[in-house]
């Protein structure tokens, strides 16, 4: 038998308070009219409100004890409804599909309006069919608390979220290639690469690329000039700082040598590890052992011995790192002049 007292009013639930009584629905639940609540069902209101926490969704209205919450897509982050909702400004999850997707505008600097239309930066439209997203922030002070309304552009939802970033420290050997990849949650704001807090332009060995939501900085054949702190700045937000540390390929360099033409000379350099292949060159032609040339290796040291020196260009190569050497050759005759020869050391890259 169900008494009339067993059936509470709309948006109320039965509670035991000595005897049967009715209370309002909790904030996270609702019970629409004309559904009636019976004591043999539950002590909670029947329906759980929608949370609007799927990708790109935000709450449009929290609803009340009789109605479900309504959702909208966060246009400030570039999201629009995947399926056109019954109301252009919001949708009801319990009645329709409220899925959101990242909308791509014709121009990269376009932004979505509250009505989900692409607008140029220079367009200044103040009247929209749908209301702008407003976030509330609560701040407290001594004996005082207040609530401020701030626009989405100033709110936390407008921050750039870096999903993936390079590590804080990267250690390299001169001549290697490094790729710094930054994956963003959204790719709708202008971005620049910075080195030591200064704009980094593209150069011969520096390339910039975009791969979906990722921004990529590629530095090839790194040198000591590439040492420093790198980051990606998107709008007013910076990624984590990544510092590049670069060890030299040659730990012992060859300085200026003087000799007389036709005499023997010995040139020695050192590389950072014993298993690096080093090649010697004369006028861009690789040198090989012969009657006049001897090439030796001892641990990290590499030596070129020229039995009879001539005035020409020599250089040494280790991986793809090249080192120049300066050699001054003096002629045998009294009236001859000093001849200046430049040597280069190059390393063929085996990284």
Residue pairs with C-beta under 8 A, 6 or more apart in sequence:
2 38
2 39
3 20
5 20
6 14
6 20
6 38
6 39
7 36
7 37
7 38
8 14
8 22
8 36
8 37
9 22
10 31
10 32
10 33
10 34
10 35
10 36
10 66
11 24
11 25
11 30
11 31
11 33
11 45
11 64
11 65
11 66
12 22
12 23
12 24
12 25
12 31
12 37
12 45
12 65
13 22
13 23
13 24
13 25
13 31
13 37
13 42
13 43
13 44
13 45
14 20
14 21
14 22
14 37
14 39
14 43
15 21
15 22
15 23
15 43
16 43
20 39
24 65
25 31
25 45
25 65
26 44
26 45
27 49
27 62
28 48
28 49
29 44
29 45
29 46
29 47
29 48
29 49
30 45
30 47
30 49
30 63
30 64
30 65
30 66
30 67
30 68
31 37
31 45
31 46
31 47
31 65
31 66
32 47
32 66
32 67
33 66
35 46
37 45
37 46
45 65
47 68
47 94
49 62
49 63
49 68
49 69
50 68
50 69
50 70
50 71
50 92
50 93
50 94
50 98
51 69
52 58
52 59
52 60
52 69
52 71
52 72
52 93
52 98
54 98
54 99
54 100
55 79
55 100
56 73
56 74
56 77
56 79
56 100
56 101
56 102
57 71
57 72
57 73
57 74
57 79
57 98
57 100
58 71
58 72
58 73
58 74
58 133
58 157
59 69
59 70
59 71
59 72
60 69
60 70
60 71
60 72
60 89
60 90
61 69
61 70
61 90
62 69
63 69
63 70
68 92
68 93
68 94
69 93
70 90
70 91
70 92
70 93
71 90
71 91
71 92
71 93
71 98
72 89
72 90
72 91
72 130
72 133
73 79
73 80
73 81
73 100
73 116
74 100
74 133
74 157
75 112
75 113
75 114
75 116
75 133
76 112
76 133
76 152
76 153
76 157
76 158
77 157
77 158
77 185
77 186
77 188
78 102
78 103
78 111
78 112
78 186
78 188
79 100
79 101
79 102
79 103
79 112
80 100
80 101
80 103
80 112
80 116
81 91
81 98
81 99
81 100
81 116
82 97
82 99
82 100
82 101
83 96
83 97
83 99
85 91
85 96
85 98
86 92
86 95
86 96
88 115
88 116
88 129
88 130
89 114
89 115
89 129
89 130
89 131
90 130
91 97
91 98
92 98
102 186
103 112
103 116
103 118
105 111
105 112
105 118
106 118
107 118
107 120
108 188
108 190
109 120
109 121
109 190
110 118
110 119
110 120
110 121
111 118
111 119
111 121
111 188
112 118
112 119
113 119
113 125
113 128
114 128
114 129
114 130
114 131
114 132
114 133
115 128
115 129
115 130
116 130
119 125
132 151
132 152
133 152
133 157
134 149
134 150
134 151
134 152
135 149
135 150
135 151
135 152
135 155
135 156
135 157
136 147
136 148
136 149
136 150
137 147
137 148
137 150
137 155
138 145
138 146
138 147
139 145
139 146
139 148
152 158
159 237
160 184
160 185
160 186
160 189
160 234
160 235
160 237
161 184
161 185
161 186
162 182
162 183
162 184
162 185
162 232
162 239
162 240
163 183
163 184
163 185
163 213
164 181
164 182
164 183
164 214
165 182
165 183
165 239
165 240
165 242
166 180
166 181
166 182
166 230
166 240
166 242
167 242
168 240
168 241
168 242
168 243
169 242
169 243
169 245
170 178
170 242
170 243
170 244
170 245
171 245
171 247
172 178
172 222
172 244
172 245
172 246
172 247
173 246
173 247
173 249
173 272
173 351
174 222
174 223
174 224
174 246
174 247
174 248
174 249
174 250
174 321
175 221
175 222
175 249
175 318
175 319
175 320
175 321
175 347
175 349
175 351
176 221
176 222
176 349
176 351
177 218
177 219
177 220
177 221
177 222
177 351
178 218
178 219
178 222
178 244
179 216
179 217
179 218
179 219
180 216
180 217
180 218
180 219
180 230
180 232
180 242
181 211
181 214
181 215
181 216
181 217
182 214
182 215
182 216
182 232
182 239
183 213
183 214
184 213
184 214
184 215
184 234
185 213
186 213
187 210
187 212
187 213
187 215
189 234
189 235
190 234
190 235
191 215
191 232
191 233
191 234
191 235
192 199
192 200
192 232
192 233
193 199
193 200
193 208
193 215
193 217
193 230
193 231
193 232
193 233
194 200
194 230
194 231
194 232
194 233
194 238
195 228
195 229
195 230
196 228
196 229
197 229
200 206
200 217
200 230
202 208
205 219
205 220
205 221
205 222
205 226
206 217
206 218
206 219
206 220
207 217
207 218
207 220
208 215
208 216
208 217
208 218
209 215
209 216
209 218
210 216
215 232
217 230
217 232
219 226
219 244
221 320
221 321
221 349
222 244
222 246
223 246
224 246
224 248
226 244
226 246
227 244
227 245
227 246
228 243
228 244
229 241
229 242
229 243
229 244
230 241
230 242
230 243
230 244
231 238
231 239
231 240
231 241
231 242
232 238
232 239
233 239
247 272
248 272
249 271
249 272
249 276
249 318
249 319
249 321
249 323
249 347
250 269
250 270
250 271
250 272
250 318
250 321
250 323
250 345
250 347
251 270
251 271
251 272
251 300
252 268
252 269
252 270
252 301
253 269
253 323
253 345
254 267
254 268
254 269
254 316
254 323
254 325
254 343
254 345
255 325
255 326
256 326
256 327
256 328
257 265
257 267
257 325
257 326
257 327
257 328
258 327
258 328
258 330
259 265
259 309
259 327
259 328
259 329
259 330
260 309
260 329
260 330
260 331
260 332
261 309
261 310
261 311
261 329
261 330
261 331
261 332
261 336
261 339
262 308
262 309
262 310
262 332
263 308
263 309
264 305
264 306
264 307
264 308
264 309
265 305
265 306
265 309
265 327
266 303
266 304
266 305
266 306
267 303
267 304
267 305
267 306
267 314
267 316
267 325
267 327
267 343
268 301
268 302
268 303
268 304
269 278
269 301
269 302
269 316
269 318
269 323
269 345
270 300
270 301
270 302
271 278
271 300
271 302
271 318
271 347
272 300
273 300
274 299
274 300
276 318
276 319
276 347
276 350
277 318
277 319
277 347
277 348
277 350
278 297
278 302
278 316
278 317
278 318
278 345
278 347
279 286
279 287
279 316
279 317
279 318
279 346
279 347
279 348
280 286
280 287
280 295
280 304
280 314
280 315
280 316
280 317
281 287
281 314
281 315
281 316
281 317
281 344
281 346
282 312
282 313
282 314
283 312
283 313
284 313
287 293
287 295
287 304
287 314
288 295
289 295
291 307
292 306
292 307
292 308
293 304
293 305
293 306
293 307
294 303
294 304
294 305
294 307
295 302
295 303
295 304
295 305
296 302
296 303
296 305
297 303
302 316
302 318
304 314
304 316
306 314
309 327
309 329
310 329
311 329
311 339
311 340
311 341
312 341
313 341
313 342
313 343
313 344
314 325
314 327
314 341
314 342
314 343
314 344
315 322
315 323
315 324
315 325
315 342
315 343
315 344
315 345
315 346
316 322
316 323
316 325
316 343
316 344
316 345
316 346
317 323
317 344
317 345
317 346
317 347
317 348
318 345
318 346
318 347
318 348
319 347
319 348
319 349
319 350
319 351
320 346
320 347
320 348
320 349
321 345
321 346
321 347
321 349
322 344
322 345
322 346
322 347
323 344
323 345
323 346
324 342
324 343
324 344
324 345
325 342
325 343
325 344
325 345
326 340
326 341
326 342
326 343
327 340
327 341
327 342
327 343
328 338
328 339
328 340
328 341
329 338
329 339
329 340
329 341
330 336
330 338
330 339
331 337
331 338
331 339
